[in-house]
């Protein structure tokens, strides 16, 4: 039986928060669409205290940012990017164009075609999250996207050197120092100086995630990737320090980042809650992590691994850290998660920063129907067909005509009938089913 030892805010309170975010984002998107650059500039000043006539960084500004980093900094960025690039290339290599003759003279196929232009949002107002540049820009480039635009907010009143370096080294074609909903709106809708993109990708806060949701349809999006979520699944084979560290390591993202412990050990559950309090007192980001833990943290005790699987699939968390005697059991049986981190030797930070898998992952239960960002998200799998012989055209045409008439589509049927008459020598009357 499931026992909830600690829970976060109520569902009604969270729904009220979401409604307020929706209203704010609607107004900002309408403003940017109506007034373009003027609205973007006003919003940047209002929210980021950042004013420029042109938010695109020049080559000289990019080089100046790179020069502020040490050789080790740049090498570390290159190392992380190589891991992301390598895994993305392996993913792309697994995707094959297809052409097959399904019936004599009938050829069907598909091609994997890259999206032409992508806007990548790189969050960085509170922390310079340069890893998000690897995950979006590099993956898009491996997929073959021709134009990759990036937006990241200013950090402490200026472009964040590490973010700019990561964007540049990843291959971004246009780099803008612009944050928030105004950045997402500018990329999606276009302004007088920013050409619109075909697709938006990248994580962000609740406002950025909502902006992507509202813009979906006008542009493509990768997925709904809002505030970070983490779920730690543990049994008594692991200690409280490990569990508490992995929970708070994600809770520090922001004051609305859910962190949940799911365990079969009531002893571990209580010990972890105590350890969290100890760590919050010494963690430099403890103030933010404490708000997140108090409002969104939860501790749930289950009777068995099977029950933990069911509860984990209900939660459908973005990150799932599994520290049990048999972590592969969860790999074999779980179905709803953004990414799994199996065993105590790995952790969410490895995936976030350097190991090579993509850290842009589904939140708010979107893991029930989608995985995270990967090279395939930037590819459109587009089908085609060829009919090579007269006999094949007439044969498939007779089936098509009869099926169209079952639906009452006389015009569709005639498309088939004209092929039956022309290529099969059959005198099929206009808009009647071929016999």
Secondary structure, DSSP 8 states (H G I E B T S, - for coil): --EEEE--S-HHHHHHHHHHHHHHHHHHHHHHHHHTHHHHHHHHHHHH----S--B--HHHHHHHHHTS-HHHHHHHHHHHHHHHHHHHHHHHT---EEEEEETTEEEEEEEEE-SEEEEEE--SSS--THHHIIIIIHHHHHT-SEEEEEE--BTTB--HHHHHHHHHHT-SEEEE--HHHHHHHHHH--SSS---SEEE----HHHHHHHHHHBTTBEES----S--EEEEE-TTS-HHHHHHHHHHHHTT-TT--EEEEES-HHHHHHHHHHHHHHHTT-TTHHHHHHHHHHH-EEEE-SSHHHHHHHHHHH--SEEEEESTTHHHHHHH----SEEEESTT--HHHHHHTSSS------TTGGGT-----GGGGEEEEEEEEE-SHHHHHHHHHHHHHHHHHHT-HHHHHHHHHHHHHHH-----TTS---
